[in-house]
Amino acid sequence: EMDKLLKKHFDVDGVVALEAQADGEMKLAVAISRRCVPLGEEGMRVLCAVLGRERVAGGLVSLDLSENTIGDAGAAALTCALERCISLETLFLRSTSIGDTGAAALTSTLACCPALRELHLCKNSISATGAAALSNALVGCHTLEKLYLNNNSIGNAGSATLTKALVRSLAFNSLRELSLSGNEISFDCAREAERALSGVLYRYF
C-alpha cells in the first residue's frame, strides 16, 4: 500500500502544528508559506525545534521555505535541525536571503541527508565563495538529481569551481538538471561548462 503524502501550508502562527501533523509511518511534505507575514526569527526557532524531533525527522521528505527571509543565521539553524532528517529528498530555499555563510552551513546537509535529490537555492546572495563551499560538499554526494543556483552572484569563478567539482563528484552520475543562469557567467565560461557537463541532461547557464 502506498504511503500517504501529507502536504500542509503553515503561516507564522501555524508552525507549531507541524509536530501534530507528523507520523513516523507516513511521508511528510512541509511547505511553509510566507503569506502576509514572513516566518521570522521566532517561527524559525520553533520550526527547527520541531524538525529536530524524531517523529518528524524520520518522515520528512520535502521542506519548502521559499520566500521566507531566513538569512544565513536561519540557514545555519536549519542545517542543525536537518541532521536527523535522513529521508529528506527535496529542499526548497528559493529567495530566502541566504549568502555565502549560509551556503557554507548548508553543505553539511548534503552529508547528513543521504536521500537528497533536489536542492533549490536560486534567487539568493551566493557568490563564488559560497559556490566553492558547496562544491566541496558535492564531491561526496551521489543522490543529487537537481541543483538550482540560478540568479545568485557566483560569476565565472563560481561556475568554474562548481563545474570541476561536479565532474569529479559522485553526483555527476545522478545529476540530471543544473541551473546557473542569471549569475553573470560569460559566454566562454558557460560554453566550457556545457562541454564538461555534457552528461547532465538539462543545463542552464
N, C-alpha and C positions, 0 to 999 in steps of 0.2 A: 504494500500500500504506500502511495506517495506521501511523503511528509507534507504537512501543511505549511504554507509560506505566509507568515504574518507580516504585513506592512502597515505601520502606523505613522501618522504625521503629528508631531507634537509642536506646540508653541512653547514659549519660555516657561510657562506655568505648568506645562504638561510633562516636562522631563522626568519628574519623579514617578510617573506612571509606567515607566519602562520596566521596572522590576516586576510589577504585577502582570505585565503582558508576556513576559518571557517564560518559556517552558523548555527545559533541557532536552525534551524529546522532540521538539519542533525546531524548524529553522526559523530564525528571527531576522527580519529585514527592517531596519530602523531608518526612517528619514525624518529629520528634524527641520521643519520648515521655518524660514526666517519670519515669514508673515509680516506683521506690522512692527514687531519688536524683535531685535536680534537676540540670539541665545544668551549672550552676555557672560560675564565672569562667573556669576553665581550659578547660572544654568549649566555652564561648562563644568563647574566643580561637582554639581550633583550628577551630571551625566557620567563623568569619569568614575565617580564612586560606584555608580550602578553598573557600568560596563565591567568594572573590576570584579564583580561578584560572580561566583562560579555558575549559577543557574542562568545568568545572562551570557557570560563569556562563552560557555560551551555551545550555545545555539546560534550565536550571531554570525550571519553570513554576509550581510551588507549593511554599511553605515554611510549615510549621506548627510553631511553638514554644510553643504554648499550654500554660499552667500551669507553665512554667519561669520562675523568678524572675530574669529578666534585668535588670530595672530600667532606669533612664534611661541608665546607662553602657553597658549591653548594647544598648539601642536605638540609641545613637549609633554604636557599633561595627558593628552590623548594617547601618546605613544606608550606611556606607562600603563594606562588603562587597557590598552590592547595586547599587552604581553601575554594574557591568558586566552586570547580570542583565536585559538588555533584553527577555527573553521572559517574565519573571515575570508571572503572571496573578492569583495568589491569595496573600495574605499573612495568616496567622492568628497573632495575638498576643494571644489572649484570656487574661486572668488572668496577666499577666507583670510586674506591679508597675511599669508604665510611668506616669510622671507628666507634668507639663507640659513639662519639659525634654526628656524622651524623645519626646513627641509633636511638639515643635518640630523635633527632629533628624530625625524620620521624614518631615517634609514634603518633603525633597529626594528621597525615594524616589518620590514622586508624579511628580516631574520626570524622574528617571533611569530609571523603568520605564514606558515608553510603552504597554505592553500590559496594565497592571494593571487588573483588573476587580473584584476583591473585596479590601476591607481590613477586617479584623476586629480591633477594639481594645476590645471590651467587657470589663467587669469589671476595669478598671484604676483609676488615680487621676488622671484627666484632668479639670481644672477648666475654667472659662470661658477662662482664659489659653491653655491647650493647644488648646482648640477654636478660638480666634482664629487661632492659628498654622496649624492645619490648614485653616481657612477660606481663608487667603491662598493656600495651595498648590492648593486645589481650583479656583480661578478658571481655571487653565490646563489642567486635567485633562479629557480628552474621552473616556476609555475606561471610567471607573469605573461599574460597574453596581450594586454593593452596598457600602454603608458601614454598619458596625455600631459604634456608640459607646454602646450601652446599658450601664446600670449603672456609670456614672462619676459625676462631680460637676460637670457643665457648667452646670446650672441654667438659669434664664431667659435670662441674658445670653449664655451659650454657644449656646443654642438659636437665639436671635435672630441672632447673628453668623453661625452656620452657614447658617441659612435664607437670609439676604441673599446670602451668598457663593454658595450653590448656585443661586439664581435667576439670578445674572449670570454663572455659570460655564459652561464648555463641557460640564461633567459633567451639567448639567441635562438635556441631550438624551439622555444614555445611562443615567443613574441610574434603576434600577428598584426598588431596595429601600433603605430608610433606617430604622435603628432607633436611637432616642434614649430609649427607655423607661428608667425607673429612674434618672433624672437630676434629680429634684426640680424638674421643669418644671411650672409652674402650668397649670391648665385653660385659662385665657385665652391664655397664650403658646402652648400646644400647638395650640389651635384656629386661632390666627393662622398658625402654621407650616403647619398642614394646608391652609389655603386657599392660601397662597403656593406650596406644593409639590404642588398637586393633580395635576400631571403625573407625579409619581412613583407608580408602581403600588402599591407596598406601603410604608406609612408607619406607624411605631410610636412613640408618644410616651408 
